[in-house]
Amino acid sequence: MKKILSICWLLLLQQILLAQARVTRFYSDFNGYYTSASNQLNSILPDNSHNLLGFVYNGVTYSTGVDDAKLTANGVSFLPQTFRAIPLNNVPTSGGDYFVGLGQLYDGINAGVNNSSAAPFQGSPISGAVLSSFLTDGINGLDMGTGLANIPAGSVLQFNLGASGISAAAIGDGVPDILFVQIADPSNNGDRMKFINSSGGTVGTEFTFNLNSLVNFPRLANWRADFYNPNSTQTLNSYINTIRPIRMLALDLSQLGITSSNYTEVVQLVYTTSGQADPAFVAFNEPSVSLPSRLGVHSQPTIYQTNVAMNPEFQVRLLNSFNQPVFQANVAITASLETGNGVLAGTFTRYTDANGIAYFNDLSSSGNNTHTLRFNSTSLTPAVSGPITWSTLLPVRWAGFSGSLKGKEVHLTWTTTMEQQTLDFLVERSNNGHDWKAIGNLPAAGTSSLPRKYGFTDMQPVPGNNFYRITQRDTDGRQSRTDVIKIQNSQNTSGFKILSNPVISKQLLLETSHPTTIQLYSGLGMLLLTRDLPAGRNALPVDRLASGFYYLKTPEKTYPVVIQ
């Protein structure tokens, strides 16, 4: 009975807090500048895309960072913030009364729809990536004139946080950290959001986006929308040029049960759909929650030849607002030509791996001048590469690269058929194929049109997998690189020990007879950290991790770990 009363009290308290802190007005860039409020509905109804500029929450006006200058120019005083839509990359493609909500002029047809399967969006085949784009389009993903209605129930969408996790200063400061924009008819069966720890346990409380109460969530405006089926068709007049309400919900982290004593446990945000909510977007305040915010070019070529795959490959990674990497797999990143007179070719869209990095290894360009590339992903701030200069000759023409294990050593050989102002060759090794270290350096020929053969011996390969590549550098700073080869070192791997398992005092004590790289995974298989360890004893702090079951992976073996 006490437990039931406690739950009822928490629900009542939540409703009281919501009633006291409501969103009562918003500002957008519809027709240049637009505002509407719960006590002063604008008679003009938005009917196309428009981005949220700011909103009034608990009597205070906050900007979203979309265009603060426009608010200032229109006499609006505000506290500047930076909001960004949660970077959804996929949603279900069918189920229930599922619709794409678009401003009724989005398709260019007044009081009608375009029933083509390819317009106003790609509906055949139906794509979860295309549908999710309506929750992340616009500046910072904050387009209020597009959205989804009744996303099929039970879809669980998970998002990793970067190293900064949750900002302690944001907890209970009254500044909203989560913003939910509802663009159709709300239900009391709303979507749910929660934070979890590395073991999958809920940190704080799960929150339900129930915007059914007109008292807590008043109508801020009306808009005109067409509600398309996911296949880009609509034949029912009741869903064409229909008037629907716009409502908003803003939350402080404390309303999700995040406190100064549990915020360090948070590693992931989980969003579960109900089948009834109708979001234009769900956004977060960048400094408060370190979800992916932007892209960064981690590695790239500096020269190219016309219609030849650029080398080395482009590596693009997810970053949070503090430019820290976010380890989120399966995020789509798309490449396009930003500047230059060529035409880009190759595989334009790649997906991030568990380290949050997408690899573009077959891009080429026509043209004959300097190019830059642009990389985009949903609501994230795009990345633009550095300049890539056209050249008739690459600094080196590779003829082959191979390696073999001989006893306890790895012997590497590579051959070039042409070198142009080459400086040297870096021999690089990795035990996971992603994190590289230089283990040797050999001088190059300089300029030569004759075949040249080079060799290097790795005297101390790590046990298990060894990945190798050769990076050539020339006197002008240009580079090119071989393909990666893998050598399996089967020598005795017993030189790695976990000295404290179960882990006590929040210190994971390890001993290794050789330098190695370890990765720690949650019991659910989520990568939590990667560390390079020198030979000897190492202490790894795990004070931010909750008690539970984990996996520690070395290049040779995976070990179960229990943190108490």
Secondary structure, DSSP 8 states (H G I E B T S, - for coil): -HHHHHHHHHHHHHHHHHHHS-EEEEEE-GGG-EEEETTB--SS---S--BEEEEEETTEEEE-SS-HHHHHHTT---B---EEE-------S--SS-EEEEETTTTS-TT-----TTSSS-TTTT-HHHHHGGGT-SGGG-BTTEEEES--TT-EEEEE--TT-B-GGGTTSSS--EEEEE-S---SS--EEEEE-TTS-EEEEEEE-----TTTS---EEEEEEEE-TTS----GGGSSEEEEEEEEEE-GGGGT--TTTGGG--EEEEE--SS--EEEEEEETTTB----EEEEEE--SEE-TTS--SS-EEEEEE-TTS-B----S-EEEEEEEESSS-EES--EEE--TTSEEEE-S-EE-SSS-BEEEEE-TTSB-EE---BEE-SS-SEEEEEEEEEEETTEEEEEEEEEEESSEEEEEEEEESSSSS-EEEEEEE--SSBSS-EEEEEEESS--SEEEEEEEEEEETTS-EEE---EEEEE-S--TTEEES-SSBBTTEEEEEESS-EEEEEEETTS-EEEEEEE-SEEEEEE-TTS-SEEEEEE-SS-EEEEEE-
